[in-house]
Amino acid sequence: MRRNLVSIAAAAILSLAAATAHAQSTAQLRVRLDAGNGAPIAGALVALLEGSRVVAEGLSSASGIITIGSAPGAYRVRVRRIGFRPFLSDPVTLPFKGELVLRVESEKIVLNTMIVSASAHCGEIKRDAQALSTVWDAIAIALRASQLTSSDLSGLGTMRTYKREIGRNGEVVSNRTSAIPITDRRPFGAIDPASLLTLGYVRGNESAGWEYFAPDETVLLSDGFAATHCFKVLRDPRGRAGQIGVAFEPVPNRKQSDIRGVLWVDEKSAELRDVRFVFVNAGILTRFKPGGFAKFRRTMSGTWIVNEWQLSMPKLEVNSRERLEMIGSVENGGYIAADSTSVGRDSIRKQ
């Protein structure tokens, strides 16, 4: 027993020494972002680059300040923000004494003059697909910012979730809601992207029922999602005036259940609005077009969150001709409610 106690103590000392060495090897860099007129840049993605590799990344605060760290060495600071081309600083060496002030003056992105091509691009989006890569960059900035947002969530209010059953004629049969305080966790999140890649987005059968999985920011930004989908830029002047979208669908010959949909961006501001999708490759379920949406919004500090989401699944039964028939639907969703007075009205809101 004494030998075991000595071993444990030694291990604890070694762990403490390793942690101390790691802390000493990390140099902190405080960066202040200036829009060129003295105004701070809030909610920008700020990364330390070693060559083309991102070694650290975070979001600038409402005052345009961020502190990021890495091992001593030479880096560049990359700044990405909605509606502008990326900014890359001159080389900076860590440790750095004092505060690095970056005057970020980068070209504004204009999306409303972009020419839309009917051709699709499958796999990783590359720079040679100019219109597609430009719109996707705007989407990716908002998705990544939403993924990193955590520190300013507590002031957003309450997350309201619901599960409602809709009858054959569109009537609300039942509606169950719950309220969860928003602290430091993102209100919406999916499962591991690797699981969706290999097992699919819809799982189950007619006997046991089905499980549905929606994509979140991590999924949409993952290499696996890019590798298994085709993308193209589109417009819908009737239903989406003033917006431009990136449509996605599974690559040809993909067998796993998947999703097809569109990510919509405002043409003037380049801000991400929402993603809408349907499940495909899901056997007989595909005929009933189950799907969902997620809406995004910018917080007061300039960061991004999923503000509202929903999954809509069919309720099926076997009819007299031994065929599956849709007798209604089940909607699982949620949204951020700023106050309790809107709950009764919003919880049964139809999309």
FENPE-V720040 format. One line per field, one symbol per residue. ss: DSSP state (2 for helix, 1 for strand, 0 for the rest). phi: phi as a letter, one per 30 degrees, with the letter a starting at -180 (. if undefined). Layout:
ss: ???
phi: ???
//
This chain:
ss: 022222222222222222222222211111111100000100001111110011111110000011111110111111110001001100011100001111100001000000000000110000000222222222222222222200000000011111111100000111111111100000000000222222200111100011110000222220222220111111000000001111111100000001111111110000011111111100222222001111111100000111111111111111000001111111111111100222222200000
phi: .ddddddddddddddddddddddddcccbcccccdjbjddcciddcbcccicddcaaacdddcicbcbbadelcbcccbbbdibddcbddebccdbdicdccdccbdddccdcddccddcccjedcdddeddddddeddddddddddddadcddddkbdccbbbccdecjdddaacbbbbdccccddbacdeeddddccjcbbkaddcjbccbcdcddddcddddddcbcbadbbbddcbdibbbcdbaddeidcddabbabccbdddciddcabbabdbhciddedchdaaabccbddddjdbbdcaaacbbdccbdddcibdbdclabccaaaccdaddcdedddcdcc
//
